[in-house]
Amino acid sequence: MKTTYFLVNFLITFLSVMVGLSFSKLARPTIPAIAHYFGTKGRYEEVNPHLSDDILFVNKSLVAPPSPDCRAIHMVSVIRHGTRYPTTKNVIKIARLFDLVVSQASGAASWLSDIKAWKMWYTEDMDGRLVEKGRDDHRHLAMRLAQSFPTLISEDHLRANRIEFITSSKHRCVDSVKAFQEGLHRLWNVQDMDYKHYVDDSLMRFFDHCERFVESVEKNKTALKEVERFKSSAVMDAVRRKISSRLQIPFNQITPDMAEAAFFLCSYEFAIKSENSPWCDLLDDSDAQVLEYKSDLKQYWKRGYGHAINRKSSCPLFHDIFKRLDKAANDYRFGDVEKTATIQVGHGETLLPLLSLMSFFKDKKPLTAENFSLQHNRKFRSGQIVPYAANLVFVLYECSDGLRIQLFLNEKPMTFPKMNQAAPLYEMVRKHYSKLLNGCDFNNECNVRQANLRNTEL
Ligand SMILES: O=P(O)(O)O[C@H]1[C@H](OP(=O)(O)O)[C@@H](OP(=O)(O)O)[C@H](O)[C@@H](O)[C@H]1OP(=O)(O)O
């Protein structure tokens, strides 16, 4: 009797441990709890979570014409490339972190043994190349945009060469534009057409061509001084201290770069392989907020409002977009619109300066190393603005009361700053941006004429 009692008890305990274990395995969420802090290394699905259930879902009510009497006549879309591998610089940092943890970390946490069992698979030659998930990002985006704007992106227009494809010369962008076209070909089962695109770095990598930007920001070590100051701030120290204690590795070895490498590893493993990696367990929610802010500081001072030249370097793209809209408006007035859509593929560093030039996501106070705690509700949050495959779409409509324009960011309508109408008249928008349309001259803004470069403008 006693033996049976112990046996039953043993079995119950054994089974509950086993069920508990498998439950805890099952219960590990597929999405890291810190995924919405990944900034420019974040998935598109984080800004459109419904896509995780149905990647081709289109909310027709969001993309419907502003009123039933309107018809779309042209679209210009500026799209960031899809999910990519880390750049060489970050692969090196990731490898250093991995070596450090494997050789020095100690502790009994199960995630630590999972980290130690993890295999370093990133290699330097991956250098920011597009991954398969990144191809899918663009294939699916193409299919959704064709569904959203069927009169602009259609098989007939593709065959008639009325859709123009332009890209930055960088491999990840060229591969993205090809994937975008592949998505359309798959959607319509097109098998007898070649893919055509143009490389135009003066439009999609304007930052490389703007001498003033290159000299005063890109090559200037002090241009990102807020980022450097934040790296040695008390909040960053606190993150390092927590990681150091979790791994039982001396604090001085957990540099800000090592902390960031852990954050990047978590983001890359998730974005590329859809895995909630054990590396994510190294960071809690408040750590991730600090590391997100560090990335946003880089974007702000290198691509956003931090220096006036960041945004002004995008003048050529800004003018090109309006030139295309003007041409469509003009074509429409005198007959048929020649091109129905322009698909332009570039980088985060293409989109952020353009959005800043157009005054989107501007906070009252600049982002600095000191004001992290005051910037919790900031507008300039790169993960919300430019995740992989981020897209800014301008749609021109002809309506009974004239031409109207609507803007979509990441497939969601966005109002123009200080204009509270969803789809204002095109001439109002031109008026709103008249200063930029009549100025914002590339040569004036980008040619370096002064020996002493200013980089403190806001
Ligand atoms: O920190 P990394 O090396 O990933 O920085 C990249 C840029 O990525 P981002 O800062 O936007 O996350 C990359 O922009 P992308 O839109 O093409 O991904 C940029 O082209 C590349 O030059 C790297 O910039 P950095 O100057 O080496 O920091």
The ligand as a Gaussian input file, in Angstrom:
#p B3LYP/6-31G(d) Opt

LIG

0 1
 O       24.380000      49.846000     -37.750000
 P       24.410000      49.374000     -39.168000
 O       25.767000      48.897000     -39.618000
 O       23.346000      48.356000     -39.417000
 O       24.106000      50.680000     -40.027000
 C       23.884000      50.591000     -41.416000
 C       22.525000      51.190000     -41.731000
 O       21.529000      50.548000     -40.980000
 P       20.616000      51.324000     -39.930000
 O       21.437000      52.234000     -39.101000
 O       19.600000      52.079000     -40.739000
 O       19.978000      50.229000     -39.142000
 C       22.240000      51.032000     -43.213000
 O       20.937000      51.499000     -43.534000
 P       19.941000      50.512000     -44.346000
 O       18.629000      51.232000     -44.421000
 O       20.543000      50.289000     -45.713000
 O       19.840000      49.225000     -43.548000
 C       23.281000      51.871000     -43.947000
 O       23.067000      51.805000     -45.325000
 C       24.687000      51.369000     -43.647000
 O       25.595000      52.235000     -44.273000
 C       25.004000      51.229000     -42.175000
 O       25.314000      52.495000     -41.603000
 P       26.630000      52.866000     -40.804000
 O       27.009000      54.158000     -41.436000
 O       27.699000      51.840000     -40.959000
 O       26.222000      53.024000     -39.385000

